[in-house]
Amino acid sequence: MKFKKDFIWGAASASYQIEGAKLEDGKSLSVWDAYCMREGAIKKGENADIACDHYHRYKEDVQLMKQIGLQAYRFSTSWPRILPDGTGKI
């Protein structure tokens, strides 16, 4: 398969799958955090409390993306980081 010269290579991530830092900097539990804490809800009781620690390593991660030639990065932010109480001003 060949891609056009102007094809934009990129990466995407989802906050729960990569962030870690479950309760740092004022973040509250997300629906996924709470669900994974339920006994038997997830096989082997695994969770994303640390994940790949993108919350602390985002600068390194972005440098790696740059090194491999990515031109775009689509990411999400955990809503409990923005609205820890679930409501209020942003």
N, CA, C and O atoms as CSV, one atom per row, in Angstrom:
chain,resi,resn,atom,element,x,y,z
A,1,MET,N,N,0.838,-1.163,0.000
A,1,MET,CA,C,0.000,0.000,0.000
A,1,MET,C,C,0.893,1.239,0.000
A,1,MET,O,O,1.875,1.306,0.739
A,2,LYS,N,N,0.551,2.196,-0.817
A,2,LYS,CA,C,1.290,3.453,-0.871
A,2,LYS,C,C,0.386,4.595,-0.426
A,2,LYS,O,O,-0.816,4.605,-0.688
A,3,PHE,N,N,0.993,5.540,0.243
A,3,PHE,CA,C,0.263,6.716,0.693
A,3,PHE,C,C,0.748,7.928,-0.086
A,3,PHE,O,O,1.921,8.014,-0.450
A,4,LYS,N,N,-0.157,8.859,-0.340
A,4,LYS,CA,C,0.219,10.085,-1.035
A,4,LYS,C,C,1.260,10.838,-0.210
A,4,LYS,O,O,1.321,10.709,1.012
A,5,LYS,N,N,2.067,11.617,-0.902
A,5,LYS,CA,C,3.132,12.366,-0.250
A,5,LYS,C,C,2.599,13.307,0.840
A,5,LYS,O,O,3.274,13.545,1.841
A,6,ASP,N,N,1.396,13.837,0.641
A,6,ASP,CA,C,0.842,14.780,1.610
A,6,ASP,C,C,-0.029,14.112,2.691
A,6,ASP,O,O,-0.731,14.794,3.438
A,7,PHE,N,N,0.025,12.777,2.765
A,7,PHE,CA,C,-0.718,12.057,3.801
A,7,PHE,C,C,-0.195,12.487,5.172
A,7,PHE,O,O,1.017,12.558,5.378
A,8,ILE,N,N,-1.087,12.769,6.095
A,8,ILE,CA,C,-0.686,13.203,7.438
A,8,ILE,C,C,-0.739,12.012,8.391
A,8,ILE,O,O,-1.805,11.465,8.671
A,9,TRP,N,N,0.433,11.628,8.878
A,9,TRP,CA,C,0.526,10.539,9.844
A,9,TRP,C,C,0.308,11.099,11.248
A,9,TRP,O,O,0.826,12.160,11.599
A,10,GLY,N,N,-0.461,10.371,12.034
A,10,GLY,CA,C,-0.740,10.844,13.377
A,10,GLY,C,C,-1.011,9.702,14.337
A,10,GLY,O,O,-0.944,8.530,13.967
A,11,ALA,N,N,-1.312,10.055,15.552
A,11,ALA,CA,C,-1.634,9.089,16.598
A,11,ALA,C,C,-2.836,9.620,17.368
A,11,ALA,O,O,-3.152,10.808,17.316
A,12,ALA,N,N,-3.491,8.723,18.077
A,12,ALA,CA,C,-4.627,9.114,18.906
A,12,ALA,C,C,-4.563,8.346,20.216
A,12,ALA,O,O,-4.027,7.239,20.272
A,13,SER,N,N,-5.103,8.931,21.251
A,13,SER,CA,C,-5.121,8.262,22.546
A,13,SER,C,C,-6.409,8.617,23.285
A,13,SER,O,O,-7.095,9.584,22.952
A,14,ALA,N,N,-6.711,7.818,24.284
A,14,ALA,CA,C,-7.872,8.059,25.141
A,14,ALA,C,C,-7.360,8.224,26.571
A,14,ALA,O,O,-6.550,7.422,27.038
A,15,SER,N,N,-7.819,9.239,27.251
A,15,SER,CA,C,-7.272,9.599,28.564
A,15,SER,C,C,-7.202,8.421,29.536
A,15,SER,O,O,-6.153,8.190,30.138
A,16,TYR,N,N,-8.277,7.683,29.699
A,16,TYR,CA,C,-8.261,6.600,30.688
A,16,TYR,C,C,-7.205,5.556,30.356
A,16,TYR,O,O,-6.593,4.982,31.258
A,17,GLN,N,N,-6.990,5.311,29.084
A,17,GLN,CA,C,-6.064,4.259,28.671
A,17,GLN,C,C,-4.598,4.643,28.820
A,17,GLN,O,O,-3.741,3.760,28.844
A,18,ILE,N,N,-4.282,5.935,28.923
A,18,ILE,CA,C,-2.864,6.308,28.961
A,18,ILE,C,C,-2.450,7.211,30.121
A,18,ILE,O,O,-1.280,7.202,30.503
A,19,GLU,N,N,-3.362,7.984,30.690
A,19,GLU,CA,C,-2.974,9.011,31.664
A,19,GLU,C,C,-2.328,8.499,32.939
A,19,GLU,O,O,-1.232,8.932,33.295
A,20,GLY,N,N,-2.995,7.582,33.631
A,20,GLY,CA,C,-2.542,7.255,34.980
A,20,GLY,C,C,-2.896,8.417,35.901
A,20,GLY,O,O,-3.875,9.122,35.660
A,21,ALA,N,N,-2.095,8.623,36.967
A,21,ALA,CA,C,-2.296,9.750,37.892
A,21,ALA,C,C,-3.759,9.856,38.327
A,21,ALA,O,O,-4.370,10.923,38.260
A,22,LYS,N,N,-4.297,8.732,38.768
A,22,LYS,CA,C,-5.728,8.597,39.041
A,22,LYS,C,C,-6.334,9.716,39.893
A,22,LYS,O,O,-7.409,10.217,39.566
A,23,LEU,N,N,-5.677,10.110,40.959
A,23,LEU,CA,C,-6.254,11.126,41.848
A,23,LEU,C,C,-5.321,12.318,42.053
A,23,LEU,O,O,-5.392,12.985,43.085
A,24,GLU,N,N,-4.464,12.589,41.099
A,24,GLU,CA,C,-3.506,13.691,41.248
A,24,GLU,C,C,-4.058,15.023,40.757
A,24,GLU,O,O,-4.913,15.078,39.872
A,25,ASP,N,N,-3.550,16.083,41.350
A,25,ASP,CA,C,-3.866,17.460,40.944
A,25,ASP,C,C,-5.362,17.760,40.955
A,25,ASP,O,O,-5.865,18.477,40.090
A,26,GLY,N,N,-6.066,17.209,41.938
A,26,GLY,CA,C,-7.479,17.519,42.101
A,26,GLY,C,C,-8.442,16.655,41.311
A,26,GLY,O,O,-9.655,16.841,41.410
A,27,LYS,N,N,-7.924,15.702,40.520
A,27,LYS,CA,C,-8.812,14.839,39.728
A,27,LYS,C,C,-9.623,13.944,40.662
A,27,LYS,O,O,-9.104,13.436,41.656
A,28,SER,N,N,-10.881,13.762,40.336
A,28,SER,CA,C,-11.717,12.814,41.067
A,28,SER,C,C,-11.838,11.536,40.240
A,28,SER,O,O,-11.301,11.446,39.136
A,29,LEU,N,N,-12.538,10.565,40.780
A,29,LEU,CA,C,-12.707,9.291,40.075
A,29,LEU,C,C,-13.598,9.457,38.850
A,29,LEU,O,O,-14.595,10.177,38.880
A,30,SER,N,N,-13.221,8.783,37.783
A,30,SER,CA,C,-14.068,8.726,36.592
A,30,SER,C,C,-14.986,7.517,36.720
A,30,SER,O,O,-14.832,6.705,37.632
A,31,VAL,N,N,-15.922,7.405,35.817
A,31,VAL,CA,C,-16.806,6.240,35.795
A,31,VAL,C,C,-15.965,4.970,35.647
A,31,VAL,O,O,-16.232,3.969,36.312
A,32,TRP,N,N,-14.950,5.007,34.778
A,32,TRP,CA,C,-14.085,3.841,34.586
A,32,TRP,C,C,-13.268,3.532,35.834
A,32,TRP,O,O,-13.104,2.362,36.179
A,33,ASP,N,N,-12.752,4.546,36.520
A,33,ASP,CA,C,-12.011,4.315,37.768
A,33,ASP,C,C,-12.895,3.558,38.753
A,33,ASP,O,O,-12.482,2.552,39.330
A,34,ALA,N,N,-14.107,4.051,38.936
A,34,ALA,CA,C,-15.037,3.439,39.885
A,34,ALA,C,C,-15.409,2.023,39.455
A,34,ALA,O,O,-15.457,1.115,40.284
A,35,TYR,N,N,-15.670,1.836,38.173
A,35,TYR,CA,C,-16.048,0.512,37.673
A,35,TYR,C,C,-14.932,-0.500,37.902
A,35,TYR,O,O,-15.189,-1.623,38.335
A,36,CYS,N,N,-13.708,-0.109,37.615
A,36,CYS,CA,C,-12.573,-1.028,37.762
A,36,CYS,C,C,-12.296,-1.381,39.215
A,36,CYS,O,O,-11.630,-2.378,39.492
A,37,MET,N,N,-12.795,-0.583,40.140
A,37,MET,CA,C,-12.609,-0.862,41.565
A,37,MET,C,C,-13.596,-1.915,42.070
A,37,MET,O,O,-13.413,-2.470,43.152
A,38,ARG,N,N,-14.638,-2.187,41.290
A,38,ARG,CA,C,-15.637,-3.188,41.691
A,38,ARG,C,C,-15.040,-4.581,41.558
A,38,ARG,O,O,-14.540,-4.946,40.494
A,39,GLU,N,N,-15.090,-5.344,42.611
A,39,GLU,CA,C,-14.549,-6.698,42.589
A,39,GLU,C,C,-15.248,-7.533,41.516
A,39,GLU,O,O,-16.476,-7.603,41.469
A,40,GLY,N,N,-14.449,-8.162,40.662
A,40,GLY,CA,C,-14.970,-9.016,39.614
A,40,GLY,C,C,-15.402,-8.297,38.348
A,40,GLY,O,O,-15.773,-8.949,37.372
A,41,ALA,N,N,-15.363,-6.985,38.338
A,41,ALA,CA,C,-15.804,-6.235,37.158
A,41,ALA,C,C,-14.827,-6.384,35.997
A,41,ALA,O,O,-15.237,-6.460,34.839
A,42,ILE,N,N,-13.540,-6.425,36.308
A,42,ILE,CA,C,-12.495,-6.511,35.289
A,42,ILE,C,C,-11.634,-7.736,35.565
A,42,ILE,O,O,-11.215,-7.969,36.698
A,43,LYS,N,N,-11.378,-8.506,34.535
A,43,LYS,CA,C,-10.560,-9.706,34.675
A,43,LYS,C,C,-9.221,-9.352,35.315
A,43,LYS,O,O,-8.583,-8.371,34.932
A,44,LYS,N,N,-8.811,-10.131,36.263
A,44,LYS,CA,C,-7.553,-9.967,37.007
A,44,LYS,C,C,-7.520,-8.680,37.833
A,44,LYS,O,O,-6.481,-8.349,38.404
A,45,GLY,N,N,-8.624,-7.955,37.909
A,45,GLY,CA,C,-8.674,-6.729,38.696
A,45,GLY,C,C,-7.779,-5.614,38.178
A,45,GLY,O,O,-7.384,-4.724,38.930
A,46,GLU,N,N,-7.462,-5.667,36.887
A,46,GLU,CA,C,-6.570,-4.660,36.306
A,46,GLU,C,C,-7.260,-3.302,36.220
A,46,GLU,O,O,-8.487,-3.213,36.182
A,47,ASN,N,N,-6.452,-2.251,36.190
A,47,ASN,CA,C,-6.990,-0.894,36.110
A,47,ASN,C,C,-5.986,-0.009,35.380
A,47,ASN,O,O,-4.955,-0.483,34.904
A,48,ALA,N,N,-6.297,1.263,35.300
A,48,ALA,CA,C,-5.396,2.206,34.629
A,48,ALA,C,C,-4.885,3.253,35.611
A,48,ALA,O,O,-4.662,4.405,35.240
A,49,ASP,N,N,-4.701,2.847,36.866
A,49,ASP,CA,C,-4.217,3.788,37.878
A,49,ASP,C,C,-2.900,4.442,37.459
A,49,ASP,O,O,-2.660,5.613,37.756
A,50,ILE,N,N,-2.056,3.685,36.772
A,50,ILE,CA,C,-0.784,4.210,36.278
A,50,ILE,C,C,-0.768,4.221,34.753
A,50,ILE,O,O,-0.250,5.155,34.142
A,51,ALA,N,N,-1.333,3.188,34.141
A,51,ALA,CA,C,-1.335,3.037,32.673
A,51,ALA,C,C,0.096,3.215,32.156
A,51,ALA,O,O,1.022,2.632,32.719
A,52,CYS,N,N,0.292,3.998,31.109
A,52,CYS,CA,C,1.667,4.247,30.631
A,52,CYS,C,C,2.190,5.576,31.173
A,52,CYS,O,O,3.208,6.088,30.708
A,53,ASP,N,N,1.481,6.127,32.160
A,53,ASP,CA,C,1.911,7.321,32.890
A,53,ASP,C,C,2.091,8.550,32.004
A,53,ASP,O,O,2.980,9.370,32.233
A,54,HIS,N,N,1.244,8.665,31.000
A,54,HIS,CA,C,1.313,9.808,30.080
A,54,HIS,C,C,1.142,11.142,30.818
A,54,HIS,O,O,1.687,12.158,30.385
A,55,TYR,N,N,0.408,11.150,31.902
A,55,TYR,CA,C,0.195,12.385,32.664
A,55,TYR,C,C,1.527,12.992,33.096
A,55,TYR,O,O,1.695,14.212,33.080
A,56,HIS,N,N,2.466,12.139,33.479
A,56,HIS,CA,C,3.784,12.615,33.904
A,56,HIS,C,C,4.810,12.611,32.772
A,56,HIS,O,O,5.820,13.311,32.850
A,57,ARG,N,N,4.559,11.829,31.725
A,57,ARG,CA,C,5.556,11.651,30.665
A,57,ARG,C,C,5.143,12.251,29.326
A,57,ARG,O,O,5.747,11.936,28.301
A,58,TYR,N,N,4.131,13.104,29.317
A,58,TYR,CA,C,3.614,13.607,28.042
A,58,TYR,C,C,4.680,14.316,27.217
A,58,TYR,O,O,4.667,14.211,25.990
A,59,LYS,N,N,5.589,15.024,27.846
A,59,LYS,CA,C,6.629,15.716,27.075
A,59,LYS,C,C,7.522,14.709,26.348
A,59,LYS,O,O,7.851,14.893,25.176
A,60,GLU,N,N,7.912,13.645,27.053
A,60,GLU,CA,C,8.713,12.586,26.423
A,60,GLU,C,C,7.918,11.910,25.307
A,60,GLU,O,O,8.450,11.642,24.230
A,61,ASP,N,N,6.649,11.641,25.573
A,61,ASP,CA,C,5.802,10.971,24.584
A,61,ASP,C,C,5.666,11.807,23.313
A,61,ASP,O,O,5.744,11.276,22.206
A,62,VAL,N,N,5.465,13.110,23.474
A,62,VAL,CA,C,5.341,13.988,22.307
A,62,VAL,C,C,6.668,14.040,21.543
A,62,VAL,O,O,6.666,14.080,20.313
A,63,GLN,N,N,7.781,14.039,22.244
A,63,GLN,CA,C,9.085,14.012,21.572
A,63,GLN,C,C,9.251,12.726,20.763
A,63,GLN,O,O,9.776,12.752,19.650
A,64,LEU,N,N,8.803,11.604,21.323
A,64,LEU,CA,C,8.863,10.333,20.588
A,64,LEU,C,C,8.004,10.396,19.327
A,64,LEU,O,O,8.408,9.905,18.273
A,65,MET,N,N,6.828,10.995,19.434
A,65,MET,CA,C,5.959,11.146,18.263
A,65,MET,C,C,6.652,11.981,17.198
A,65,MET,O,O,6.593,11.672,16.008
A,66,LYS,N,N,7.303,13.030,17.640
A,66,LYS,CA,C,8.031,13.909,16.722
A,66,LYS,C,C,9.178,13.142,16.044
A,66,LYS,O,O,9.391,13.263,14.838
A,67,GLN,N,N,9.906,12.353,16.839
A,67,GLN,CA,C,11.037,11.582,16.318
A,67,GLN,C,C,10.620,10.597,15.231
A,67,GLN,O,O,11.370,10.360,14.284
A,68,ILE,N,N,9.431,10.026,15.364
A,68,ILE,CA,C,9.008,9.058,14.343
A,68,ILE,C,C,8.233,9.715,13.203
A,68,ILE,O,O,7.719,9.033,12.317
A,69,GLY,N,N,8.156,11.036,13.232
A,69,GLY,CA,C,7.587,11.772,12.109
A,69,GLY,C,C,6.091,11.996,12.121
A,69,GLY,O,O,5.511,12.337,11.091
A,70,LEU,N,N,5.450,11.809,13.274
A,70,LEU,CA,C,4.009,12.065,13.326
A,70,LEU,C,C,3.753,13.559,13.203
A,70,LEU,O,O,4.516,14.380,13.711
A,71,GLN,N,N,2.674,13.894,12.526
A,71,GLN,CA,C,2.333,15.296,12.293
A,71,GLN,C,C,1.052,15.714,13.007
A,71,GLN,O,O,0.691,16.891,13.004
A,72,ALA,N,N,0.375,14.764,13.610
A,72,ALA,CA,C,-0.888,15.063,14.288
A,72,ALA,C,C,-1.029,14.167,15.513
A,72,ALA,O,O,-0.554,13.032,15.526
A,73,TYR,N,N,-1.684,14.691,16.531
A,73,TYR,CA,C,-1.945,13.919,17.748
A,73,TYR,C,C,-3.313,14.313,18.275
A,73,TYR,O,O,-3.530,15.464,18.654
A,74,ARG,N,N,-4.238,13.361,18.299
A,74,ARG,CA,C,-5.587,13.578,18.826
A,74,ARG,C,C,-5.630,12.930,20.205
A,74,ARG,O,O,-5.368,11.734,20.337
A,75,PHE,N,N,-5.954,13.701,21.218
A,75,PHE,CA,C,-5.998,13.162,22.573
A,75,PHE,C,C,-7.284,13.595,23.263
A,75,PHE,O,O,-7.967,14.521,22.826
A,76,SER,N,N,-7.590,12.912,24.337
A,76,SER,CA,C,-8.734,13.325,25.143
A,76,SER,C,C,-8.232,13.660,26.543
A,76,SER,O,O,-7.147,13.242,26.949
A,77,THR,N,N,-9.029,14.407,27.258
A,77,THR,CA,C,-8.718,14.763,28.639
A,77,THR,C,C,-9.828,14.203,29.512
A,77,THR,O,O,-11.006,14.272,29.162
A,78,SER,N,N,-9.445,13.656,30.636
A,78,SER,CA,C,-10.422,13.095,31.557
A,78,SER,C,C,-11.292,14.210,32.146
A,78,SER,O,O,-10.769,15.148,32.748
A,79,TRP,N,N,-12.605,14.113,31.978
A,79,TRP,CA,C,-13.506,15.149,32.500
A,79,TRP,C,C,-13.355,15.356,34.001
A,79,TRP,O,O,-13.473,16.494,34.456
A,80,PRO,N,N,-13.099,14.310,34.802
A,80,PRO,CA,C,-12.899,14.557,36.231
A,80,PRO,C,C,-11.660,15.415,36.539
A,80,PRO,O,O,-11.508,15.874,37.670
A,81,ARG,N,N,-10.787,15.636,35.571
A,81,ARG,CA,C,-9.681,16.593,35.757
A,81,ARG,C,C,-10.189,18.022,35.570
A,81,ARG,O,O,-9.685,18.955,36.195
A,82,ILE,N,N,-11.175,18.181,34.718
A,82,ILE,CA,C,-11.716,19.506,34.409
A,82,ILE,C,C,-12.808,19.894,35.404
A,82,ILE,O,O,-12.848,21.024,35.890
A,83,LEU,N,N,-13.687,18.946,35.695
A,83,LEU,CA,C,-14.793,19.159,36.643
A,83,LEU,C,C,-14.745,18.076,37.718
A,83,LEU,O,O,-15.527,17.127,37.659
A,84,PRO,N,N,-13.853,18.194,38.690
A,84,PRO,CA,C,-13.696,17.143,39.700
A,84,PRO,C,C,-14.971,16.820,40.477
A,84,PRO,O,O,-15.153,15.691,40.932
A,85,ASP,N,N,-15.857,17.813,40.631
A,85,ASP,CA,C,-17.107,17.580,41.359
A,85,ASP,C,C,-18.246,17.166,40.441
A,85,ASP,O,O,-19.362,16.926,40.901
A,86,GLY,N,N,-17.971,17.083,39.150
A,86,GLY,CA,C,-18.995,16.689,38.194
A,86,GLY,C,C,-19.815,17.842,37.654
A,86,GLY,O,O,-20.464,17.712,36.616
A,87,THR,N,N,-19.794,18.969,38.346
A,87,THR,CA,C,-20.511,20.161,37.897
A,87,THR,C,C,-19.692,21.392,38.268
A,87,THR,O,O,-18.708,21.296,39.000
A,88,GLY,N,N,-20.099,22.529,37.764
A,88,GLY,CA,C,-19.431,23.772,38.133
A,88,GLY,C,C,-18.828,24.471,36.937
A,88,GLY,O,O,-18.979,24.035,35.796
A,89,LYS,N,N,-18.146,25.562,37.217
A,89,LYS,CA,C,-17.520,26.341,36.154
A,89,LYS,C,C,-16.246,25.671,35.680
A,89,LYS,O,O,-15.529,25.029,36.447
A,90,ILE,N,N,-15.990,25.838,34.405
A,90,ILE,CA,C,-14.762,25.294,33.814
A,90,ILE,C,C,-13.706,26.366,33.869
A,90,ILE,O,O,-12.578,26.144,33.428
